[in-house]
Amino acid sequence: MENSTGKTLLVLGLGIVAGAALGVLFAPRSGKETRAAIRRKGEDLKDDMDEMIEAGHKEWSKAKGKMSDAATMTKDEVSEFVRYMFKEGKSAAGHMRTEAATAGRNITDKAKKTVEDMKENLQHN
């Protein structure tokens, strides 16, 4: 629930309580009528508070749902990133393996050529 919504509900509740109390205290009625009026006002206040609590709960549920959605999106994004990095890692490993094999063949070919050249030089000398 947003802070401003909470403040608004609190001020509304306090206003209702203060208005009811002042109305009952300054009404020109007998004790019995005043007690009945207090009871009715108490019931009205309870109903009003129940409505405010329900409204607050709805706001909290909305906020909680938004936070949950954001957390889920983040979890999904992290999972996607990890999958991407794993795939890229496999691709990079494959590329490195190919490069290493090519370099190994080149070195072997050069070594063979060097050995052949040395043999030729030895035969001609």
C-alpha positions in Angstrom: 0.0 0.0 0.0 1.4 3.4 -0.9 2.2 5.7 2.0 -0.2 8.4 0.8 -3.1 5.8 0.6 -2.3 4.8 4.2 -2.3 8.4 5.4 -5.6 9.1 3.6 -7.3 6.0 5.2 -5.9 7.0 8.7 -7.2 10.6 8.4 -10.5 9.4 7.1 -10.9 7.0 10.0 -9.9 9.6 12.6 -12.4 12.1 11.0 -15.2 9.5 11.2 -14.4 8.8 14.9 -14.1 12.4 15.8 -17.3 13.4 14.0 -19.3 10.5 15.6 -18.0 11.3 19.1 -18.8 15.0 18.8 -22.2 14.3 17.3 -23.1 11.9 20.1 -21.8 14.1 22.9 -23.5 17.3 21.8 -26.9 15.8 20.8 -29.8 16.8 23.1 -31.0 13.3 24.0 -31.8 11.3 27.1 -29.2 8.8 28.5 -31.0 5.8 26.9 -31.2 7.5 23.5 -27.5 8.6 23.8 -26.4 5.0 24.6 -28.5 3.7 21.6 -26.9 6.4 19.4 -23.4 5.5 20.6 -24.1 1.8 19.9 -25.3 2.6 16.4 -22.4 4.9 15.8 -20.1 2.2 17.1 -21.6 -0.3 14.6 -21.3 2.3 11.8 -17.7 2.9 12.8 -17.0 -0.8 12.8 -18.5 -1.1 9.3 -16.5 1.9 8.1 -13.3 0.4 9.5 -14.0 -3.0 7.9 -14.4 -1.2 4.6 -11.2 0.7 5.1 -9.4 -2.5 6.1 -10.7 -4.2 3.0 -9.7 -1.3 0.8 -6.2 -1.4 2.3 -6.0 -5.1 1.9 -6.9 -4.7 -1.8 -4.2 -2.1 -2.3 -1.7 -4.3 -0.5 -2.7 -7.3 -2.7 -2.2 -5.2 -5.8 1.2 -3.9 -4.7 2.2 -7.4 -3.6 1.1 -8.8 -7.0 3.2 -6.2 -8.8 6.2 -7.0 -6.7 5.7 -10.7 -7.3 5.4 -10.1 -11.1 8.6 -8.0 -11.0 10.4 -10.7 -9.1 9.2 -13.4 -11.5 10.3 -11.4 -14.5 13.7 -10.9 -12.9 14.0 -14.7 -12.2 13.0 -15.4 -15.8 15.4 -12.9 -17.1 18.2 -14.4 -15.0 17.4 -17.9 -16.2 17.4 -16.6 -19.8 20.8 -14.9 -19.3 22.3 -18.1 -17.8 21.0 -20.2 -20.8 22.4 -17.6 -23.2 25.8 -17.6 -21.5 25.9 -21.4 -21.4 25.1 -21.6 -25.1 27.7 -18.9 -25.8 30.2 -20.7 -23.7 29.6 -23.9 -25.6 29.9 -22.0 -28.8 33.2 -20.4 -27.7 34.5 -23.7 -26.5 33.7 -25.3 -29.9 35.4 -22.4 -31.7 38.5 -22.7 -29.5 38.6 -26.4 -30.1 38.4 -25.9 -33.8 41.1 -23.2 -33.7 43.3 -25.4 -31.5 42.9 -28.3 -33.9 43.8 -26.1 -36.9 46.8 -24.7 -35.1 47.9 -28.2 -34.1 47.7 -29.3 -37.8 49.6 -26.2 -38.9 52.4 -26.9 -36.4 52.5 -30.5 -37.4 52.7 -29.7 -41.1 55.4 -27.1 -40.5 57.4 -29.6 -38.3 57.1 -32.2 -41.1 58.3 -29.7 -43.7 61.2 -28.7 -41.5 62.2 -32.3 -41.0 62.0 -32.9 -44.8 64.0 -29.8 -45.5 66.7 -30.9 -43.0 66.8 -34.4 -44.7 67.2 -32.7 -48.1 70.0 -30.5 -46.8 71.8 -33.4 -45.3 71.5 -35.5 -48.5 72.9 -32.6 -50.6 75.9 -31.9 -48.3 
